[in-house]
Every structure is written in structure tokens, then in C-alpha cells.
Amino acid sequence: MELVANNKVVGGWHKRYRHASQTTDCEMTFAIFLPDIASSGKKVPVLYWLSGLTCTDENFMQKAGAFKAANALGIAIVAPDTSPRGELIPDDNEKSYDFGLGAGFYLNATQPPFDKHYQMYDYIVKELPEIIESHFPVTTQRAISGHSMGGHGALTLGLKNSDRYTSISAFSPIVHPTRCPWGIKAFTGYLGNDKSQWEDHDAVLLMQNKQYTTARPVLVSQGSADNFLDEQLQPWHLQKAAKAHNYPLQFEQHEGYDHSYFFIASFIDQHLAFHAKYFA
Ligand SMILES: N[C@@H](CCC(=O)N[C@@H](CS)C(=O)NCC(=O)O)C(=O)O
């Protein structure tokens, strides 16, 4: 693992690492925030943060303003990239922002030419935690959160791996990707035309079909002035599924907030406190 950035912040450390990933068969970069108590050797729990379309590990670390609260709560935060990267990694022919590089959708692609490297599900759920837990002073307590495409990732990975994550949260998530343009485009490209293969990656369907062993608590925050709300995000589908199945979903709509990191920066402390409750 190569250390590519090392910044002291609020008494803790922000670090970026590059490493060869066996899962995505390319070099990957991730960032980790370690609170100050980790420096004295105390092991801390980890929140995995999954970013949205066009992002890298840097967006959250630079814009969310999560360090002070994470430091006070004694939580490490890991922010992976949103897709495999590099010259040889296949991209969308049109180089659009919502498919290919920067848009891995946190699933294992089955369709060539994407299947070789776009294995983000296995990278996030298996390979990355193994790396984190063997190199850093962390416990095996994990929570998962994310934004937009990363909110979809947090919900689907969290629901499907309720033995691995104690709580789940999301900002402005894509909740029903089998029914919105971003999801349909990504699932067609990565998973093919057989829609039965898509169901396993749709938070609403996972909730409806009770595809979880333990109903881990979920917090979802959504801004009312989000320009993707009606066409892409449609959180009411998740609210309806949760209600129908008595799933512990805490859904909060916030007036006037948009889709940006200004919204995330406004409520990240609340999300961190939510996760800390279940780490305890
Ligand atoms: N039209 C936007 C769509 C992408 C977008 O809004 N991305 C969100 C996640 S879905 C984001 O976090 N962008 C990066 C940032 O704000 O730092 C663009 O082309 O950048």
C-alpha cells in the first residue's frame, strides 16, 4: 500500500492510500480518517462512506465537514472510490457522467467488457474491510452510509449484509434503481437485459422481499429542493416499502436543501451520532 496523502485534522489524521486490488484488477485509491484516540492504539469502529456519481474518495473528505464529529465520537471513516480507475478500464462510449468511470453503482458487473474490473460490490464488502482491519487500529464494528448512487450502495450493501453492518444511512439515495433512468442505464450496461438479475440491487425490492437477516436501523435524509428528486430518487417508494413491512426506517425530509455536499455538511453530524448509537 502506498501512502499518497497524510494530513493532520482536528487532532486525528486523514490519509489516502493507493493499492493493487485483486477484486477490481486495478489500482484503487481510498481515504481514511482516523480519530485522535486511534493514535494511542485504541481500536475504533468504522463508517464506510460511498459517494455518488462523478466522485472519488476526495469529495466527502474535502466537503462533508465530518471530522470534528467523527473525532468526538471516536469513529474512523473510510471513503473508497466510486469505480475502478485507469487507462485500461472500459468506460462509457459517450463518456457520460452516469455510467462507467466514476459510476460503478456498487455492484459486480456480469456483462463484458465491464465484468473484468467493475466488481465494486465485492471490493467494498470484502476486500476493502480486510485491508482496513489488517492495517489500521479498528474494530470489526462497521456501519455504512452514502450519497445518491452511494446511498443506493449503502442501502443495498447494508440490507444484503446485515451481519456485517450494524446501521445504515443515506443522503438523497437512489432507492429504486430498477425504475429510474440512472439505475436502468447502469443495470442494463453492467448486468444485461434480464431484469430478474437487477432485483438483487434495488433497495425497495430488497425491503419488499425481506432480503435481510436482521432489520438494521436505517436513516435517510432528503432535501426538498433536490433537482433529482422526482425523476431519479423517488424516496416515497422506500417509505412505502418500509411501512408495508414494518422496517425501522427513519426518513427525514429537509426543506430547501439541494443535492449537493452543502446538504451533507448540514446533517452529517446527525448521521454520525446515529451510527455511534449502534456501535455502543
Ligand atoms: N450533473 C451533475 C451530476 C452529478 C452529481 O450531482 N453528482 C453528485 C453525486 S450524484 C456529487 O456528489 N457530485 C460531486 C460533488 O458535489 O462534489 C454533474 O455532472 O456533476
The ligand as an SDF file (V2000), in Angstrom:
LIG
                    3D

 20 19  0  0  0  0  0  0  0  0999 V2000
  -24.8960   16.9490  -13.1490 N   0  0  0  0  0  0  0  0  0  0  0  0
  -24.0270   16.5840  -12.0950 C   0  0  0  0  0  0  0  0  0  0  0  0
  -24.4810   15.2260  -11.6190 C   0  0  0  0  0  0  0  0  0  0  0  0
  -23.5260   14.5850  -10.7300 C   0  0  0  0  0  0  0  0  0  0  0  0
  -23.7960   14.8590   -9.2900 C   0  0  0  0  0  0  0  0  0  0  0  0
  -24.6580   15.6520   -8.8800 O   0  0  0  0  0  0  0  0  0  0  0  0
  -23.0120   14.1780   -8.5120 N   0  0  0  0  0  0  0  0  0  0  0  0
  -23.1840   14.2330   -7.0970 C   0  0  0  0  0  0  0  0  0  0  0  0
  -23.4820   12.8110   -6.6670 C   0  0  0  0  0  0  0  0  0  0  0  0
  -24.8580   12.1510   -7.5800 S   0  0  0  0  0  0  0  0  0  0  0  0
  -21.9000   14.6830   -6.4380 C   0  0  0  0  0  0  0  0  0  0  0  0
  -21.6620   14.3710   -5.2980 O   0  0  0  0  0  0  0  0  0  0  0  0
  -21.0580   15.4370   -7.1700 N   0  0  0  0  0  0  0  0  0  0  0  0
  -19.7330   15.8110   -6.7060 C   0  0  0  0  0  0  0  0  0  0  0  0
  -19.6640   16.9020   -5.6880 C   0  0  0  0  0  0  0  0  0  0  0  0
  -20.6510   17.6310   -5.4670 O   0  0  0  0  0  0  0  0  0  0  0  0
  -18.5830   17.0500   -5.0790 O   0  0  0  0  0  0  0  0  0  0  0  0
  -22.6100   16.5500  -12.6230 C   0  0  0  0  0  0  0  0  0  0  0  0
  -22.4520   16.4370  -13.8420 O   0  0  0  0  0  0  0  0  0  0  0  0
  -21.6260   16.6460  -11.8430 O   0  0  0  0  0  0  0  0  0  0  0  0
  1  2  1  0
  2  3  1  0
  2 18  1  0
  3  4  1  0
  4  5  1  0
  5  6  2  0
  5  7  1  0
  7  8  1  0
  8  9  1  0
  8 11  1  0
  9 10  1  0
 11 12  2  0
 11 13  1  0
 13 14  1  0
 14 15  1  0
 15 16  2  0
 15 17  1  0
 18 19  2  0
 18 20  1  0
M  END
$$$$
